[in-house]
C-alpha cells in the first residue's frame, strides 16, 4: 500500500508540473485514500482544483488542510489567492487575521492581509500591517512600496515619495518605479523632481512611452514649449489609440501655431 501511495504521489507531482491538473488531482485523491489527514496532499488537491477553476472544491480542500495543520503558511496563501480572485474580501480578511494571530512573525501573511485591507479601503489597518512587517524586516522593499502607494492614494505625497525613494536606493533599473515616484513628485508640486524621475525611467527603458507624454506635459507646465514639442513628437512614434494620437497632434498644432 505504501508503494502504491508513493507511486500516486509521484504521478501527481509529475502531472502537476506538466500542467495536467485533472490527472494530478485524481492521483492526489487516490493517494489521500490511504492518508486521509495528510495536509500536504489536501493542499495539493486544493491547488489542482484552483488551477482547474473549480474554486468551491479548492476552498474545501484548503480548509481541510488548515484544519489538520493550522500553521501551514502556504495553504493560507493558496486559499487567499482563491478568495481574492473571487472578490471574497471579507472571507480573506477573516482567514488572514486568524493566520496572523497564530503566526505573528510571518511576513507573507501580513502582506496578504494588508492587500485585502487595502481592497476593503481599510487604509490604516493596511498600513499597520506594513509597519509591522518593517519592524520584523527593515529592508522589506515590498512593504515600503505598498506603503508609498497607500500614502499616495491618501494624498500624503511627502511620505509616499520618501518610501518610493527608499525602494529606489536598492532598485535603480526599473522604469515603473521611477514613473510612480515622478507622479508623486508631480502631485506634490515638485516639477523638477518629477521631470528628473521621468528621465530616469526613460534611461531604464527608452520605450516606456507613458513618461514621454508626462514629460511633454511637465515641460508645458514650465512654459518650455520646445521641450514639450520634442517629447510629444517622441510619444507619437508609439502605437497609440487613434483618439489619443489625434489629441496629441492637436496639441502639437497649437504649440506650432
N, C-alpha and C positions, 0 to 999 in steps of 0.2 A: 504493500500500500504506500509505503514511504517513497519508493522509487517511482511509483505512478504519479504521486503528488509532485515530486521533483520534476518529472517529465512534463507535467501540465504547466508548472510554473515556468520552465524553460521555454516551452512553446508559447506561453502567454507573453513573456517578455520579448521574445524574438518577433512575434506578430505585432506587438505594440510598436516596437522600433521600426517595423516595416510599414506602419500606418494601417495595418489590418485590424481595426479596433473591434469589429464584431467577432472575429476569430479569437482575438486576445481576450475579450470579455468572456466568451464561452469557456476558454481554457482556465481562466481565473476562477470562474464559477465552479468548474469541475474540481479544481484544487481546494476550493472552500468547503466542499462536501466532507473532506477529511480533516479540516482545520477551521471550524466554523467561527472561531473567535480571533482569527489572525487579523490584526488591524492593518497590516501592510497589504494583505490580499483584499480586504474590504475597501481600502483606499484606492487600490489599483482598479478594482471593478468600477468604483465611482469615476475614476479618470476615464475609463473606456466609455462609460455611458455619457460622460461630458463631451468627449470627442465625437460621439455619435449624436449629439444634440438631444439626448434624452435626459433632460435636466432633472425631472422629478425622481427618476431612478438614481441618477448621480447623487442627488442630495440624500436620498435614503441610505445609500452605502457609505457616504462620507460621515453621516450622523452615526451610523452603526460603528464605524471605525473610531470615532471620537468617544463614543460610549465605552469602548473597550480600552482605548488609550487617550485619556483626556489631555495629554500633553504632546500630542503629535502636531507639531507646528505646521508641517507641510499639508496635513489634511485640512486644518483650519484655512490655510491659504487657498487650497483647491476648492473648498466649499464657498469661500468668499468670492472667488472668481465667478462661480456659477450664480451666486446671489447678485453680484454686480452686473453680470451680463443680462440678468432678468429684471434689473432695477428694483430688486428686493432690498432696498437700502436699510429699512428698519431691521429686517432679519439679519442682515450683515452686521449692523451695529451691535445688536444683542449678542450675536455669536462672538464677535471680536472683543467686546467688553468683557465677556466671561473668559475668553482666552487670555487677555492681557492681565486680568486678575490672577489667573493661575500661573502665568509666566511673565511677570512684570519686566523682565530684562530682555525679552525677545523683541528686537528692533523691528523685524519684518512685520510682526503682528501690529505693533504700534503704527507703523507706516500705513498699513492697510486700513486700520481704524481711522487714522487721520483723513484718509481719502474718502471714506464713507461719510465721516462727519462733514467734510467739505461739500460733498454732493447733497447733503441734507441742510446746507447753509448754516451749520454749527461751527462758525469760523473760530471762535475762541477755543472750543474743545479740540478742533483740529490742530490749532497752534500749540495747545498744551501737550498733545502727543508728540509733536515735532520737537518742542523744547525738551521733553523727557528723553527723546532719542539723543539729542545733543548732550544731555547730561551723561548719558552712557557712552556715547561715541562723538567726541567733539569735532571729529573730522568727517562726519557724515554729510557728504555733499548733496545727496538727495534731499535730506532734511532742510538744508539751507535753501535749496532751490524751491522746494514746496512752500517754505515759509515766505520766501520772496514773492511767489505767485499769490499767496493768500493776502499778504500785505498790499500788493499791487491792487488786487480786487477791492480791498477795503479803503484804498486811497492813501495809504501810508507809504508814499513813494520813497521817502528817505530810508526807511527800514528795508523796503524792497530792494533798492539799489545796493545797500550795504550787504545784503545776503547774496544778491547776484554777483557782486564783486568778489565775495569770499569764494564762490564757486569758480570764478574766472581766474583766481590766483592759482588754482590747481589744473583747470582745463582751459587751455588758451587756443584751441584749434577747432572750435565749434561755432559755426555761423549763427545757429539758432540762439545760443546763449548770449552772444553779443547783440543780436537783434532784440531780444527781450530786454536786455539791460538798456539798450538805446531807447526803447519805448518808455521805460520807467524814467529815464532822464528827461525825455521829452515831456512826459506828464508832469514832471517836477520843474518844468520851465528852464531846464539846463540844455539849451540848444547845442552849445559847443560839444558837451559830453555826448549828447545823442548822436551828433554827426560823427564824432570820433569812433563810437562803437559800431555804427553802421559801416564805416570804412574798414574797421577790423573784421566785421562779418564778411565783407567782400574780399578781404585779404585771405580769409579762410576758404572762401568758396566764391569765385568770381561769377558763378551762375546763380547766386542766391538773389533772385530778382526782386523780392519784396524790399530789400534795402535800397535798391536803385530808386524806386518810387519814393520811399521815405526821405532819402537824401535830397531828391529834387524838391519835395515839399518843404523840407527844412531850409534849403537854400532860398526858396521863395520867401519864407518867413523872415530871412535875414536881408531880403531885398537884393539878393545876388542872383539876378536873372540869367546870367551866363552859366553859372553853376547849375541852376535849376534846369536850364535847357539841356546841358550836357547829360545830366542823369535821366531826364525824361526820354531823351533820344536813345540812351543805352537801354532803358526799360522797354522801349518799343521794339527792340530787337528780339525780345522773347515772344513766345507763342501765347498771346493774350486773348481773352474772350473778346469778341467783336465790340461789345459795348464799352469795355474798358479801353480798348485800343482807340476807339473814337473819342472818348473823353480826354485821353492824353493828347491826341492830335489836336483837339480843340484848344486845350491849354497851351500847347506849343504855338498855335496860330496867334493866340492873344499875346504871348510873350514876344513873338516876332513882329507883331503889328507896330 
